[in-house]
Amino acid sequence: QVHLVESGGGLVQAGGSLRLSCVASGGTFSSYGMNWFRQAPGKEREFVAASWSGGITSYSDSVKGRFTVSRDNAKNTVYLQMNSLKPEDTALYSCAAKRKGVDWYEYWGQGTQVTVSS
């Protein structure tokens, strides 16, 4: 069982930055692909970014060039550095973990709220 806890959300003005963290406990962190999702009120949850051990990353088109995902396997932590924030980035950001070969996201955190004011 893997337990995920996000932190780092808050209120920021448009153009500002935030860094989110997701700390995992239980399991072998390096074995998991760590993913960030977000869900705005009234909208479906959407993929934001993913990080796999070995430096493999991926991003949604909406955040590419502004957000950077990274991980520290020694600290069991994945980060999401968010720069040039826009009001449309306002959402509940959650991290999710899954292993290679597994077709679903096995574990989810509770999320951290990011609000970007215009």
C-alpha positions in Angstrom: 0.0 0.0 0.0 1.3 3.4 -1.0 0.2 6.6 0.8 0.5 9.9 -1.1 0.4 13.3 0.5 0.5 16.5 -1.6 1.5 20.0 -0.4 2.5 23.3 -1.7 -0.7 24.6 -3.1 -2.0 28.1 -2.4 -3.2 31.4 -3.8 -0.9 33.1 -6.3 -1.3 35.9 -8.8 -1.2 35.3 -12.5 2.4 35.1 -13.7 3.6 33.7 -10.4 5.0 30.4 -9.4 4.4 27.5 -7.0 6.1 24.3 -6.3 4.0 21.3 -5.4 5.3 18.2 -3.6 4.0 14.7 -3.3 5.5 12.5 -0.7 5.0 8.7 -0.9 5.2 6.2 1.9 5.1 2.5 1.5 6.1 0.6 -1.6 9.2 1.0 -3.6 9.0 4.6 -4.8 11.5 4.2 -7.7 9.3 1.5 -9.2 6.4 3.9 -9.7 5.6 6.3 -12.4 4.5 9.4 -10.5 1.8 11.5 -12.2 0.2 14.9 -11.5 -3.5 15.5 -12.4 -5.8 18.4 -11.8 -9.5 19.0 -11.7 -11.1 22.4 -11.8 -14.7 22.9 -10.6 -17.2 21.5 -13.1 -14.5 20.0 -15.3 -13.1 16.5 -15.7 -9.8 15.6 -14.2 -7.0 16.0 -16.6 -3.4 14.7 -16.8 -0.7 17.3 -16.2 2.7 15.6 -16.0 4.4 12.4 -15.3 7.8 11.3 -14.1 9.5 7.9 -14.2 12.8 6.9 -12.8 15.6 7.4 -15.3 14.5 10.9 -16.1 11.6 10.1 -18.3 8.9 12.8 -18.2 5.8 13.8 -20.1 3.5 16.8 -20.1 0.1 17.9 -21.3 0.2 20.5 -24.0 -1.5 23.0 -21.8 1.5 23.1 -19.3 4.4 22.3 -21.5 7.1 24.9 -21.2 5.7 26.3 -18.0 5.6 23.3 -15.6 8.5 21.0 -14.7 8.1 17.6 -13.0 11.0 16.1 -11.1 11.5 13.4 -8.5 13.9 12.6 -5.7 13.8 8.9 -5.2 15.9 9.2 -2.0 13.2 11.4 -0.5 10.2 9.4 -2.0 9.0 12.7 -3.4 7.8 14.0 -6.8 7.7 17.8 -7.4 5.7 20.0 -9.8 7.3 23.3 -10.4 4.7 25.6 -11.9 5.8 28.9 -13.5 3.9 31.6 -15.4 0.7 30.5 -13.8 -2.6 31.4 -15.4 -6.1 31.7 -14.0 -7.0 28.6 -16.0 -4.5 26.6 -14.0 -6.7 27.0 -10.9 -7.6 23.4 -9.8 -7.2 20.7 -7.2 -3.9 19.1 -8.0 -3.4 15.4 -7.1 -0.6 13.0 -7.6 -1.1 9.4 -8.6 1.2 6.4 -8.7 1.3 3.4 -11.0 3.8 0.8 -11.9 4.9 -0.1 -15.4 2.6 -2.6 -17.0 -0.3 -1.6 -14.8 -3.1 0.1 -16.8 -4.7 2.1 -14.0 -3.4 4.6 -11.5 -3.0 2.5 -8.4 -2.8 5.1 -5.7 -4.0 8.7 -5.3 -3.4 11.5 -2.9 -6.0 13.8 -1.6 -4.8 16.8 -3.5 -3.7 20.4 -2.9 -5.6 23.4 -4.1 -4.0 25.9 -6.5 -5.8 29.2 -7.1 -4.4 31.7 -9.6 -5.9 35.2 -9.4 -6.0 37.5 -12.4 
